[in-house]
Amino acid sequence: MSIEITEYTDPACPFAFSAEPHRWRIRWLYADHDIAWHLRMVVLARSPQEYLDKGFTPDRQSAALAQLAAEHGMPIDARERPRMAATLPACAAVVATRLHAPEREAAILRALRLRHLGRAQLLDEDETIADAARDAGLDPEALFGWMTEPAVREALEADAKAARTPTPAARVLDHKLAGWEGGRRYTCPSYEISRIGEAEVAATIPGFQPFAVYDVVLANLLPGVERRPRPESVAALLAWAGEPLATAEVAAVCELPVEEAAQQLAGVARRIPLAGDALWTLA
């Protein structure tokens, strides 16, 4: 029995970044072979002006980032940016990678988040996208070429349209949705989950939620799947993840207090400073 999760997200969303410990814990508990994970881009802002029209300015952004970092522990750089940034180019980079190098799609999304939220780079600047491409093992020139293709633009618009067509179940939890000129849309991260081959057995989890919500939904959709126990060690988790993890991500999967996770990581892993905290990778 397997499921597919369609995640609606955006490289700029600090709520989606703050929810990454939940995603890593889900992946660990159920293992990749039980879950097919699909990404769709919400496209939060096609231009910086969209944020300003809603009254969301760099100073308000900075305050929100600081609050989320304090509440959820992910390495977010809350410095005030010089301006608001469109998310459309970064979303296009993710979709272009999906079409041309699908095995690197999650990597480019992660890299864009780390550049924008962890290092305060602006998502609509070519330098940011080029840096993220190199981080994700992609050729920046090739990526910029892909981003101009009609097929990429069409796929990106399909993502944005799907994000603005929440399921009836999501509409019940309207406070977890956001408005746009055409109605309501998903906030990040929102999940549509269904059993593969059984579309009628499905659930929608709109917006940022406590882990217990995902836990209950997945237990109902995967009742016969034995969940893995927590990792034997933080080193075992890092070896499995195959990429640097934040302290809060390790703590969530290993079911440890953040302080204890940091202490254990310091003994076995290399610390990569980021936004007042760190990512960790095996030496």
N, C-alpha and C positions, 0 to 999 in steps of 0.2 A: 504494500500500500504506500503510495507516494502522493505528495501534494505539490502544487505550484503556487508560489507567492509572487504577485505583481506588486512591486513597491513603487509608489509615487513619491518622488523626491526631487531635490534641487541642490546643486553644489553649494549654494549660498546659505542654505537654511541651518541655523544653529540648533534648532530643535532636532532635525534629522541627525546632525553630528552628535548631539547629546544622547540620542537613542541608539548609537552604535554599540554600546555595551550589551543592549538587549539583542541586537542582531547577531553579534558574535556568540552570545549564550545560546540562542536558538540553533545556530549552525553547529555548535559543539554538541548540544543535547541530542539532536536528531541526525547528525552527520549529513554530509552533502548529498549522498546517494538517495536520501529520502525526500529532498526538497529541490525543486527546480526554481531558481530565483530569477525573476525578470525585473529590469529597471525601466521606469518610464519617467521622463523629465516633466516637471510641473511648469517650468518657465515662470518663475516668480515675477520677473520684471524684464520687459523688452527694452526699456531705457531707464536711465537713472531718474528721469522725471516721474515715472510711475510711482516710485517710492515717495518722492517729494509731494506729489499730489495727494497722497494719503497721510501727509504729515510726518512721515518717517524720515528723519534727518540723521546725519552722522552722529550727533550727540545723543539722540535717542537710541540709535543703533548701539553705540558704545555702552550705554547703561544696560541695555537688554543683554548684550553679550556678557558683561560682567556678572549679571544676575544668574544667567544660565550656567556659566562656568562655576560659580559658587555652589549652585544647587545640584549640579550633576557631575562635576569633577572632570569634564573633558578639557583638554588643553586648548583653550580659546583665548586668543589675543584680543583684549577688549580696548586696545588703543583706538582713539577716534580716527576714522579714516578721513582723508582729505575731501572725499565726496562719496555719494552713493554710486553703486555700480550696477549696471544691467547684468542679469544672469543669462540672457539669451546666448551669448557667444560660448560660455562654458557648457551650457546644456547642449549646444550644437556639437561641441567637441566630444561629449559623451556619446551622443547618438552616432556621430561619424565613426567613432571607435567601435561601437556596436556593429555597424554594418561592415567595417573593413578589418577589424581585429577584435572580434568578440571576446576572445580570451583575455583582453586587456581592458574591457569596459569597466569592470569594478575598480581596476587599478587607477584609471584616469579619473574616475569620480572621487576616489579617495585622495589622490594627489591634488586635485583642485580644491577639495575641502581643506586639506592641510595647508595649502598655500594661502587660501583666503581667510579661513578661520584661525589657523594656527600661526600664520606669519603676517597677517593683515595686508596681503596683496590684493589688488582690485581684480575682480573676475573678468572684467571686460577689456583688460589690457592684453595685448598680444604677448608681452613678456611673461605674464602669469601663466597663460595657456602653454607657451613654449616650455617654461620651467616644469609645469605639471606633466607635459608630454614626456620630457626626458626622465622625470621621476618614475613614470609608468612604463618606461622602456619603449617609447614610441619616438619616431622621427618627427620633430615639430613641423618641418616643411611638408611632409606627407600629410600630417594631420590637418594643417591649414588648407591644403588642397582638397582633402576629403570634405571639409566643412562647407565648401562652395558648391558641392554637387546638388542637383535638384532632388535626387533620391534622399539625401540627408535632410534637406529642408522639408520634404514631404513627411518623412518619418518623424521629424521634430514636431511638426504641426499636428500630426496624429497623436503624439504623446500629449501635447498641450490640450488637445480637444478631449482626449480620454480623461485627463485630470480634471476637466471641467464638466464631466458627466458622472458624478458620483452615483453609486448604486442606491436603490431605495432604502436599503438598510443603513447606509451612511447618512442619508438625509434625516433619519430618525435622530441621530446624534448631531444635530445641526450646529451645536456650539463647537464641534470639532472641525467644521468646515470654514471656509473663508468666502467672501463675496468678490465678484467681478461684475463687469457691466452686463454680462449675459445670465447671471444667476449665482450659483454656488460652485465651489471647486474644492478639491482635496487640499488639506494642508499637509506638511511634510513631518514625518513620514506617514503615509497611509498605505495599508496593505489590503489587497484583495486576495483571498486565499481559497483554493478549491482543491478537491481531490482530482488527480489526473484521471480523465476518463469518466468522471462523475461530476459534471458541472453543477448539478443540482445540490450537491453537498458542498456548500460554500459559506464563507463568512467575510465580512468587511470590517476592518479595524481602522477607522479614520483618525488621523492625527496622532500626536505624541501621547503615549499611554504608559502606565506602569507595566512592568514585566508580567505581573500576574494576569493581565488581560490576554497577552499572547500565550501564556502558559495554559490557560483554560481553553482557549480556542483550539490550540494545537492538540491538546489532550483529547478533545472531542473529535477532531478530524483524523488523528492518527492513534486510535485506541489500541491497536495491536502492535505498535512499534515500541520496542524497548529503548528507553532513553539511556544515554551513556551517563555514568557517574561523573562527578567533577574530575578535572585532570589530576593526575597523581602529583604534579608539581607545576610551578609556573614555567619551568623550562620545557616541560612536555607540551604545554599549551603553545608556547612560542614556536616550537619545532613544528607543530601541526599547522599553526596559522600561516607560516611561510612569509610573513611580513611583519614589520614593527607594529606593536600594539601599545595603546595608551595605558597608563596605570589603571584608570577606571575600567577599561575593557578587561584587563587581566583580572582585576578584583571581582568583576561581575561573573565571569565564567568560572573562576576558581572559588567563588563564594567566600571571599575573604574581605575583611575591612581594607580600605584603600591603603592605610598606613602599613598594615602587615604585608600586603601585596608588594608595596614599594620596597620594603626591607628584604623580602625574599628575592625580588628581581635584582636588587643591587648585588646580591651574591653570585648571580649566575649569568646576568645579561649586560649588554652594553647600553648605557643610557644616552639617548639623543635628546638634548634639551629642547623643549617646545613650549612656548607661552607660559612660562613659570612652572611647568611640570615636565613631562617627558614622554617620548615613545621608547619602547624597549625592544631590543633584538638580540638574538643569541650572538655571542662573541665569535 
